[in-house]
């Protein structure tokens, strides 16, 4: 299974990254690079089409959410995992 990340500009101050497939391994590094490149003041990670994640992905998502990145349409099992990870930070 692959991972696709589509960048969608909402307006000049906000960007959505639509993620689909499996977020793990090298895809986590790709997401990290894309997020670091964003200069918009409002970044949203849309996880509505994410099917699988690994521990490294969840740690990254928890860190981003703590830093102000919005995570939308998150599968319930991923949301619970992120919540536990944020409590451990």
Biopython code that builds the backbone (N, CA, C, O; Angstrom):
import numpy as np
from Bio.PDB.StructureBuilder import StructureBuilder

atoms = [
    (1, "UNK", "N", (0.852, -1.176, 0.000)),
    (1, "UNK", "CA", (0.000, 0.000, 0.000)),
    (1, "UNK", "C", (0.893, 1.232, 0.000)),
    (1, "UNK", "O", (1.920, 1.264, 0.678)),
    (2, "UNK", "N", (0.509, 2.215, -0.741)),
    (2, "UNK", "CA", (1.298, 3.430, -0.841)),
    (2, "UNK", "C", (0.660, 4.561, -0.051)),
    (2, "UNK", "O", (-0.433, 4.435, 0.501)),
    (3, "UNK", "N", (1.371, 5.646, -0.021)),
    (3, "UNK", "CA", (0.880, 6.855, 0.628)),
    (3, "UNK", "C", (0.891, 7.973, -0.400)),
    (3, "UNK", "O", (1.866, 8.156, -1.129)),
    (4, "UNK", "N", (-0.193, 8.708, -0.447)),
    (4, "UNK", "CA", (-0.277, 9.874, -1.325)),
    (4, "UNK", "C", (-0.562, 11.089, -0.463)),
    (4, "UNK", "O", (-1.374, 11.042, 0.461)),
    (5, "UNK", "N", (0.122, 12.176, -0.785)),
    (5, "UNK", "CA", (-0.100, 13.431, -0.074)),
    (5, "UNK", "C", (-0.386, 14.502, -1.109)),
    (5, "UNK", "O", (0.457, 14.809, -1.953)),
    (6, "UNK", "N", (-1.568, 15.061, -1.039)),
    (6, "UNK", "CA", (-2.004, 16.085, -1.987)),
    (6, "UNK", "C", (-2.097, 17.425, -1.251)),
    (6, "UNK", "O", (-2.743, 17.525, -0.208)),
    (7, "UNK", "N", (-1.457, 18.431, -1.795)),
    (7, "UNK", "CA", (-1.469, 19.772, -1.198)),
    (7, "UNK", "C", (-2.610, 20.571, -1.809)),
    (7, "UNK", "O", (-2.717, 20.690, -3.029)),
    (8, "UNK", "N", (-3.461, 21.118, -0.944)),
    (8, "UNK", "CA", (-4.596, 21.913, -1.402)),
    (8, "UNK", "C", (-4.542, 23.280, -0.721)),
    (8, "UNK", "O", (-4.609, 23.381, 0.504)),
    (9, "UNK", "N", (-4.421, 24.332, -1.538)),
    (9, "UNK", "CA", (-4.387, 25.693, -1.013)),
    (9, "UNK", "C", (-5.824, 26.144, -0.802)),
    (9, "UNK", "O", (-6.632, 26.141, -1.731)),
    (10, "UNK", "N", (-6.132, 26.532, 0.430)),
    (10, "UNK", "CA", (-7.476, 26.997, 0.762)),
    (10, "UNK", "C", (-7.582, 28.501, 0.508)),
    (10, "UNK", "O", (-8.508, 28.959, -0.160)),
    (11, "UNK", "N", (-6.652, 29.246, 1.032)),
    (11, "UNK", "CA", (-6.500, 30.674, 0.751)),
    (11, "UNK", "C", (-5.043, 31.031, 1.008)),
    (11, "UNK", "O", (-4.222, 30.144, 1.243)),
    (12, "UNK", "N", (-4.713, 32.308, 0.966)),
    (12, "UNK", "CA", (-3.293, 32.658, 1.081)),
    (12, "UNK", "C", (-2.713, 32.403, 2.467)),
    (12, "UNK", "O", (-1.501, 32.505, 2.655)),
    (13, "UNK", "N", (-3.561, 32.072, 3.443)),
    (13, "UNK", "CA", (-3.084, 31.823, 4.802)),
    (13, "UNK", "C", (-3.319, 30.392, 5.287)),
    (13, "UNK", "O", (-2.980, 30.067, 6.425)),
    (14, "UNK", "N", (-3.890, 29.540, 4.448)),
    (14, "UNK", "CA", (-4.136, 28.180, 4.924)),
    (14, "UNK", "C", (-3.975, 27.147, 3.808)),
    (14, "UNK", "O", (-4.323, 27.371, 2.649)),
    (15, "UNK", "N", (-3.433, 26.016, 4.221)),
    (15, "UNK", "CA", (-3.158, 24.902, 3.317)),
    (15, "UNK", "C", (-3.612, 23.609, 3.987)),
    (15, "UNK", "O", (-3.430, 23.423, 5.191)),
    (16, "UNK", "N", (-4.201, 22.724, 3.201)),
    (16, "UNK", "CA", (-4.544, 21.383, 3.666)),
    (16, "UNK", "C", (-3.627, 20.391, 2.970)),
    (16, "UNK", "O", (-3.382, 20.495, 1.768)),
    (17, "UNK", "N", (-3.126, 19.436, 3.728)),
    (17, "UNK", "CA", (-2.422, 18.304, 3.142)),
    (17, "UNK", "C", (-3.342, 17.104, 3.297)),
    (17, "UNK", "O", (-3.603, 16.654, 4.412)),
    (18, "UNK", "N", (-3.835, 16.584, 2.169)),
    (18, "UNK", "CA", (-4.751, 15.460, 2.166)),
    (18, "UNK", "C", (-3.921, 14.187, 2.040)),
    (18, "UNK", "O", (-3.236, 13.982, 1.038)),
    (19, "UNK", "N", (-3.984, 13.343, 3.048)),
    (19, "UNK", "CA", (-3.147, 12.155, 3.109)),
    (19, "UNK", "C", (-4.022, 10.919, 2.922)),
    (19, "UNK", "O", (-5.090, 10.799, 3.523)),
    (20, "UNK", "N", (-3.551, 10.008, 2.079)),
    (20, "UNK", "CA", (-4.311, 8.779, 1.877)),
    (20, "UNK", "C", (-3.362, 7.584, 1.824)),
    (20, "UNK", "O", (-2.190, 7.716, 1.472)),
    (21, "UNK", "N", (-3.893, 6.420, 2.181)),
    (21, "UNK", "CA", (-3.114, 5.193, 2.139)),
    (21, "UNK", "C", (-2.469, 4.863, 3.473)),
    (21, "UNK", "O", (-3.077, 4.992, 4.536)),
    (22, "UNK", "N", (-1.221, 4.434, 3.383)),
    (22, "UNK", "CA", (-0.479, 3.972, 4.559)),
    (22, "UNK", "C", (0.597, 4.994, 4.915)),
    (22, "UNK", "O", (1.471, 5.288, 4.099)),
    (23, "UNK", "N", (0.534, 5.532, 6.128)),
    (23, "UNK", "CA", (1.501, 6.516, 6.595)),
    (23, "UNK", "C", (2.493, 5.820, 7.520)),
    (23, "UNK", "O", (2.241, 5.654, 8.713)),
    (24, "UNK", "N", (3.617, 5.418, 6.950)),
    (24, "UNK", "CA", (4.647, 4.717, 7.720)),
    (24, "UNK", "C", (5.978, 4.816, 6.990)),
    (24, "UNK", "O", (6.034, 5.215, 5.827)),
    (25, "UNK", "N", (7.049, 4.447, 7.688)),
    (25, "UNK", "CA", (8.372, 4.388, 7.077)),
    (25, "UNK", "C", (8.801, 5.680, 6.413)),
    (25, "UNK", "O", (8.734, 6.749, 7.019)),
    (26, "UNK", "N", (9.245, 5.582, 5.160)),
    (26, "UNK", "CA", (9.729, 6.746, 4.418)),
    (26, "UNK", "C", (8.646, 7.793, 4.197)),
    (26, "UNK", "O", (8.947, 8.973, 4.018)),
    (27, "UNK", "N", (7.386, 7.366, 4.210)),
    (27, "UNK", "CA", (6.291, 8.313, 4.014)),
    (27, "UNK", "C", (6.217, 9.305, 5.174)),
    (27, "UNK", "O", (5.809, 10.452, 4.990)),
    (28, "UNK", "N", (6.609, 8.863, 6.354)),
    (28, "UNK", "CA", (6.641, 9.756, 7.519)),
    (28, "UNK", "C", (7.684, 10.843, 7.280)),
    (28, "UNK", "O", (7.439, 12.013, 7.574)),
    (29, "UNK", "N", (8.835, 10.465, 6.754)),
    (29, "UNK", "CA", (9.870, 11.455, 6.447)),
    (29, "UNK", "C", (9.417, 12.422, 5.361)),
    (29, "UNK", "O", (9.725, 13.612, 5.419)),
    (30, "UNK", "N", (8.688, 11.917, 4.374)),
    (30, "UNK", "CA", (8.144, 12.776, 3.318)),
    (30, "UNK", "C", (7.172, 13.787, 3.909)),
    (30, "UNK", "O", (7.227, 14.970, 3.572)),
    (31, "UNK", "N", (6.280, 13.330, 4.790)),
    (31, "UNK", "CA", (5.331, 14.231, 5.438)),
    (31, "UNK", "C", (6.078, 15.281, 6.251)),
    (31, "UNK", "O", (5.738, 16.463, 6.197)),
    (32, "UNK", "N", (7.084, 14.864, 6.996)),
    (32, "UNK", "CA", (7.877, 15.792, 7.806)),
    (32, "UNK", "C", (8.479, 16.896, 6.919)),
    (32, "UNK", "O", (8.423, 18.076, 7.265)),
    (33, "UNK", "N", (9.044, 16.506, 5.793)),
    (33, "UNK", "CA", (9.641, 17.463, 4.862)),
    (33, "UNK", "C", (8.600, 18.429, 4.305)),
    (33, "UNK", "O", (8.845, 19.633, 4.228)),
    (34, "UNK", "N", (7.443, 17.906, 3.917)),
    (34, "UNK", "CA", (6.391, 18.761, 3.371)),
    (34, "UNK", "C", (5.866, 19.750, 4.401)),
    (34, "UNK", "O", (5.622, 20.912, 4.077)),
    (35, "UNK", "N", (5.693, 19.304, 5.629)),
    (35, "UNK", "CA", (5.200, 20.197, 6.680)),
    (35, "UNK", "C", (6.227, 21.290, 6.971)),
    (35, "UNK", "O", (5.863, 22.449, 7.172)),
    (36, "UNK", "N", (7.503, 20.924, 6.994)),
    (36, "UNK", "CA", (8.554, 21.910, 7.244)),
    (36, "UNK", "C", (8.619, 22.965, 6.149)),
    (36, "UNK", "O", (9.026, 24.098, 6.406)),
    (37, "UNK", "N", (8.225, 22.608, 4.932)),
    (37, "UNK", "CA", (8.262, 23.543, 3.812)),
    (37, "UNK", "C", (7.093, 24.518, 3.815)),
    (37, "UNK", "O", (7.145, 25.554, 3.151)),
    (38, "UNK", "N", (6.058, 24.200, 4.543)),
    (38, "UNK", "CA", (4.868, 25.059, 4.558)),
    (38, "UNK", "C", (5.130, 26.334, 5.341)),
    (38, "UNK", "O", (5.653, 26.305, 6.455)),
    (39, "UNK", "N", (4.760, 27.440, 4.743)),
    (39, "UNK", "CA", (4.919, 28.735, 5.401)),
    (39, "UNK", "C", (3.579, 29.347, 5.772)),
    (39, "UNK", "O", (3.522, 30.458, 6.298)),
    (40, "UNK", "N", (2.494, 28.618, 5.498)),
    (40, "UNK", "CA", (1.174, 29.153, 5.804)),
    (40, "UNK", "C", (0.961, 29.197, 7.310)),
    (40, "UNK", "O", (1.550, 28.418, 8.059)),
    (41, "UNK", "N", (0.131, 30.100, 7.726)),
    (41, "UNK", "CA", (-0.127, 30.225, 9.155)),
    (41, "UNK", "C", (-1.092, 29.159, 9.660)),
    (41, "UNK", "O", (-1.115, 28.864, 10.855)),
    (42, "UNK", "N", (-1.881, 28.581, 8.771)),
    (42, "UNK", "CA", (-2.845, 27.555, 9.169)),
    (42, "UNK", "C", (-2.654, 26.314, 8.301)),
    (42, "UNK", "O", (-2.938, 26.328, 7.103)),
    (43, "UNK", "N", (-2.173, 25.254, 8.921)),
    (43, "UNK", "CA", (-1.955, 24.001, 8.204)),
    (43, "UNK", "C", (-2.867, 22.937, 8.783)),
    (43, "UNK", "O", (-2.954, 22.772, 10.000)),
    (44, "UNK", "N", (-3.545, 22.219, 7.906)),
    (44, "UNK", "CA", (-4.415, 21.123, 8.313)),
    (44, "UNK", "C", (-3.954, 19.841, 7.638)),
    (44, "UNK", "O", (-3.692, 19.819, 6.435)),
    (45, "UNK", "N", (-3.860, 18.782, 8.416)),
    (45, "UNK", "CA", (-3.586, 17.459, 7.882)),
    (45, "UNK", "C", (-4.906, 16.707, 7.868)),
    (45, "UNK", "O", (-5.472, 16.425, 8.924)),
    (46, "UNK", "N", (-5.397, 16.382, 6.687)),
    (46, "UNK", "CA", (-6.663, 15.680, 6.530)),
    (46, "UNK", "C", (-6.359, 14.185, 6.388)),
    (46, "UNK", "O", (-5.756, 13.758, 5.404)),
    (47, "UNK", "N", (-6.776, 13.407, 7.370)),
    (47, "UNK", "CA", (-6.468, 11.976, 7.404)),
    (47, "UNK", "C", (-7.655, 11.098, 7.019)),
    (47, "UNK", "O", (-7.678, 9.911, 7.346)),
    (48, "UNK", "N", (-8.636, 11.667, 6.330)),
    (48, "UNK", "CA", (-9.860, 10.912, 6.045)),
    (48, "UNK", "C", (-9.622, 9.647, 5.233)),
    (48, "UNK", "O", (-10.402, 8.700, 5.339)),
    (49, "UNK", "N", (-8.573, 9.605, 4.431)),
    (49, "UNK", "CA", (-8.315, 8.427, 3.608)),
    (49, "UNK", "C", (-7.102, 7.627, 4.056)),
    (49, "UNK", "O", (-6.584, 6.804, 3.302)),
    (50, "UNK", "N", (-6.647, 7.868, 5.286)),
    (50, "UNK", "CA", (-5.529, 7.098, 5.830)),
    (50, "UNK", "C", (-6.067, 5.756, 6.321)),
    (50, "UNK", "O", (-7.066, 5.696, 7.038)),
    (51, "UNK", "N", (-5.393, 4.696, 5.927)),
    (51, "UNK", "CA", (-5.837, 3.349, 6.306)),
    (51, "UNK", "C", (-4.969, 2.740, 7.399)),
    (51, "UNK", "O", (-5.481, 2.052, 8.282)),
    (52, "UNK", "N", (-3.668, 2.982, 7.351)),
    (52, "UNK", "CA", (-2.746, 2.417, 8.335)),
    (52, "UNK", "C", (-1.712, 3.459, 8.723)),
    (52, "UNK", "O", (-1.304, 4.280, 7.901)),
    (53, "UNK", "N", (-1.287, 3.420, 9.989)),
    (53, "UNK", "CA", (-0.194, 4.264, 10.471)),
    (53, "UNK", "C", (0.713, 3.400, 11.336)),
    (53, "UNK", "O", (0.305, 2.344, 11.820)),
    (54, "UNK", "N", (1.942, 3.855, 11.524)),
    (54, "UNK", "CA", (2.829, 3.165, 12.459)),
    (54, "UNK", "C", (3.146, 4.100, 13.617)),
    (54, "UNK", "O", (2.706, 5.249, 13.634)),
    (55, "UNK", "N", (3.902, 3.611, 14.572)),
    (55, "UNK", "CA", (4.219, 4.384, 15.767)),
    (55, "UNK", "C", (4.951, 5.674, 15.467)),
    (55, "UNK", "O", (4.692, 6.694, 16.106)),
    (56, "UNK", "N", (5.858, 5.648, 14.508)),
    (56, "UNK", "CA", (6.603, 6.855, 14.147)),
    (56, "UNK", "C", (5.660, 7.925, 13.588)),
    (56, "UNK", "O", (5.813, 9.110, 13.885)),
    (57, "UNK", "N", (4.696, 7.506, 12.788)),
    (57, "UNK", "CA", (3.717, 8.445, 12.235)),
    (57, "UNK", "C", (2.878, 9.073, 13.344)),
    (57, "UNK", "O", (2.624, 10.278, 13.329)),
    (58, "UNK", "N", (2.454, 8.268, 14.292)),
    (58, "UNK", "CA", (1.626, 8.779, 15.390)),
    (58, "UNK", "C", (2.410, 9.775, 16.230)),
    (58, "UNK", "O", (1.865, 10.804, 16.629)),
    (59, "UNK", "N", (3.674, 9.492, 16.506)),
    (59, "UNK", "CA", (4.501, 10.439, 17.267)),
    (59, "UNK", "C", (4.619, 11.758, 16.532)),
    (59, "UNK", "O", (4.530, 12.821, 17.147)),
    (60, "UNK", "N", (4.820, 11.703, 15.220)),
    (60, "UNK", "CA", (4.924, 12.921, 14.425)),
    (60, "UNK", "C", (3.606, 13.691, 14.437)),
    (60, "UNK", "O", (3.606, 14.910, 14.603)),
    (61, "UNK", "N", (2.498, 13.000, 14.265)),
    (61, "UNK", "CA", (1.190, 13.656, 14.283)),
    (61, "UNK", "C", (0.910, 14.293, 15.639)),
    (61, "UNK", "O", (0.380, 15.403, 15.703)),
    (62, "UNK", "N", (1.254, 13.613, 16.709)),
    (62, "UNK", "CA", (1.050, 14.160, 18.058)),
    (62, "UNK", "C", (1.893, 15.418, 18.259)),
    (62, "UNK", "O", (1.424, 16.397, 18.839)),
    (63, "UNK", "N", (3.124, 15.391, 17.783)),
    (63, "UNK", "CA", (4.001, 16.559, 17.898)),
    (63, "UNK", "C", (3.432, 17.733, 17.113)),
    (63, "UNK", "O", (3.403, 18.860, 17.607)),
    (64, "UNK", "N", (2.982, 17.469, 15.894)),
    (64, "UNK", "CA", (2.414, 18.551, 15.074)),
    (64, "UNK", "C", (1.156, 19.120, 15.710)),
    (64, "UNK", "O", (0.970, 20.337, 15.745)),
    (65, "UNK", "N", (0.299, 18.253, 16.210)),
    (65, "UNK", "CA", (-0.938, 18.735, 16.831)),
    (65, "UNK", "C", (-0.626, 19.585, 18.055)),
    (65, "UNK", "O", (-1.276, 20.606, 18.279)),
    (66, "UNK", "N", (0.352, 19.181, 18.844)),
    (66, "UNK", "CA", (0.763, 19.975, 20.012)),
    (66, "UNK", "C", (1.302, 21.334, 19.590)),
    (66, "UNK", "O", (1.200, 22.312, 20.331)),
    (67, "UNK", "N", (1.882, 21.386, 18.383)),
    (67, "UNK", "CA", (2.449, 22.632, 17.871)),
    (67, "UNK", "C", (1.464, 23.504, 17.124)),
    (67, "UNK", "O", (1.845, 24.560, 16.617)),
    (68, "UNK", "N", (0.204, 23.095, 17.039)),
    (68, "UNK", "CA", (-0.806, 23.941, 16.428)),
    (68, "UNK", "C", (-1.317, 23.505, 15.070)),
    (68, "UNK", "O", (-2.203, 24.152, 14.511)),
    (69, "UNK", "N", (-0.781, 22.425, 14.528)),
    (69, "UNK", "CA", (-1.289, 21.909, 13.257)),
    (69, "UNK", "C", (-2.619, 21.218, 13.531)),
    (69, "UNK", "O", (-2.738, 20.422, 14.462)),
    (70, "UNK", "N", (-3.618, 21.533, 12.709)),
    (70, "UNK", "CA", (-4.928, 20.914, 12.877)),
    (70, "UNK", "C", (-4.937, 19.556, 12.173)),
    (70, "UNK", "O", (-4.448, 19.430, 11.050)),
    (71, "UNK", "N", (-5.488, 18.557, 12.828)),
    (71, "UNK", "CA", (-5.658, 17.232, 12.231)),
    (71, "UNK", "C", (-7.149, 16.989, 12.096)),
    (71, "UNK", "O", (-7.879, 16.967, 13.086)),
    (72, "UNK", "N", (-7.594, 16.805, 10.858)),
    (72, "UNK", "CA", (-9.026, 16.619, 10.633)),
    (72, "UNK", "C", (-9.316, 15.241, 10.070)),
    (72, "UNK", "O", (-8.440, 14.583, 9.509)),
    (73, "UNK", "N", (-10.558, 14.819, 10.230)),
    (73, "UNK", "CA", (-11.048, 13.547, 9.692)),
    (73, "UNK", "C", (-10.149, 12.371, 10.068)),
    (73, "UNK", "O", (-9.849, 11.506, 9.245)),
    (74, "UNK", "N", (-9.740, 12.363, 11.294)),
    (74, "UNK", "CA", (-8.804, 11.360, 11.791)),
    (74, "UNK", "C", (-9.555, 10.080, 12.160)),
    (74, "UNK", "O", (-10.530, 10.137, 12.910)),
    (75, "UNK", "N", (-9.117, 8.926, 11.646)),
    (75, "UNK", "CA", (-9.748, 7.666, 12.074)),
    (75, "UNK", "C", (-9.685, 7.524, 13.598)),
    (75, "UNK", "O", (-8.711, 7.936, 14.228)),
    (76, "UNK", "N", (-10.713, 6.950, 14.169)),
    (76, "UNK", "CA", (-10.836, 6.864, 15.626)),
    (76, "UNK", "C", (-9.637, 6.176, 16.276)),
    (76, "UNK", "O", (-9.146, 6.640, 17.306)),
    (77, "UNK", "N", (-9.161, 5.078, 15.690)),
    (77, "UNK", "CA", (-8.035, 4.375, 16.315)),
    (77, "UNK", "C", (-6.773, 5.233, 16.301)),
    (77, "UNK", "O", (-5.959, 5.160, 17.222)),
    (78, "UNK", "N", (-6.610, 6.047, 15.255)),
    (78, "UNK", "CA", (-5.452, 6.944, 15.182)),
    (78, "UNK", "C", (-5.611, 8.075, 16.196)),
    (78, "UNK", "O", (-4.644, 8.462, 16.852)),
    (79, "UNK", "N", (-6.820, 8.601, 16.325)),
    (79, "UNK", "CA", (-7.089, 9.677, 17.288)),
    (79, "UNK", "C", (-6.752, 9.225, 18.704)),
    (79, "UNK", "O", (-6.116, 9.962, 19.458)),
    (80, "UNK", "N", (-7.176, 8.017, 19.067)),
    (80, "UNK", "CA", (-6.890, 7.494, 20.402)),
    (80, "UNK", "C", (-5.390, 7.306, 20.613)),
    (80, "UNK", "O", (-4.871, 7.591, 21.693)),
    (81, "UNK", "N", (-4.711, 6.837, 19.607)),
    (81, "UNK", "CA", (-3.265, 6.624, 19.682)),
    (81, "UNK", "C", (-2.544, 7.964, 19.834)),
    (81, "UNK", "O", (-1.607, 8.084, 20.623)),
    (82, "UNK", "N", (-2.986, 8.965, 19.076)),
    (82, "UNK", "CA", (-2.394, 10.307, 19.193)),
    (82, "UNK", "C", (-2.627, 10.852, 20.596)),
    (82, "UNK", "O", (-1.725, 11.432, 21.200)),
    (83, "UNK", "N", (-3.829, 10.667, 21.109)),
    (83, "UNK", "CA", (-4.147, 11.150, 22.461)),
    (83, "UNK", "C", (-3.203, 10.539, 23.494)),
    (83, "UNK", "O", (-2.676, 11.245, 24.353)),
    (84, "UNK", "N", (-2.992, 9.232, 23.407)),
    (84, "UNK", "CA", (-2.076, 8.573, 24.347)),
    (84, "UNK", "C", (-0.649, 9.056, 24.173)),
    (84, "UNK", "O", (0.081, 9.210, 25.153)),
    (85, "UNK", "N", (-0.251, 9.294, 22.948)),
    (85, "UNK", "CA", (1.101, 9.772, 22.676)),
    (85, "UNK", "C", (1.303, 11.192, 23.232)),
    (85, "UNK", "O", (2.349, 11.497, 23.805)),
    (86, "UNK", "N", (0.298, 12.048, 23.059)),
    (86, "UNK", "CA", (0.394, 13.425, 23.578)),
    (86, "UNK", "C", (0.455, 13.444, 25.099)),
    (86, "UNK", "O", (1.135, 14.289, 25.682)),
    (87, "UNK", "N", (-0.239, 12.533, 25.736)),
    (87, "UNK", "CA", (-0.180, 12.446, 27.200)),
    (87, "UNK", "C", (1.195, 12.017, 27.676)),
    (87, "UNK", "O", (1.603, 12.354, 28.788)),
    (88, "UNK", "N", (1.907, 11.281, 26.847)),
    (88, "UNK", "CA", (3.240, 10.792, 27.207)),
    (88, "UNK", "C", (4.340, 11.822, 26.945)),
    (88, "UNK", "O", (5.454, 11.690, 27.453)),
    (89, "UNK", "N", (4.022, 12.849, 26.152)),
    (89, "UNK", "CA", (5.033, 13.869, 25.807)),
    (89, "UNK", "C", (5.321, 14.757, 27.000)),
    (89, "UNK", "O", (6.141, 15.670, 26.906)),
]
sb = StructureBuilder()
sb.init_structure("model")
sb.init_model(0)
sb.init_chain("A")
sb.init_seg("    ")
for serial, (resi, resn, name, xyz) in enumerate(atoms, 1):
    if name == "N":
        sb.init_residue(resn, " ", resi, " ")
    sb.init_atom(name, np.array(xyz, "f"), 0.0, 1.0, " ", f" {name:<3s}", serial, name[0])
structure = sb.get_structure()
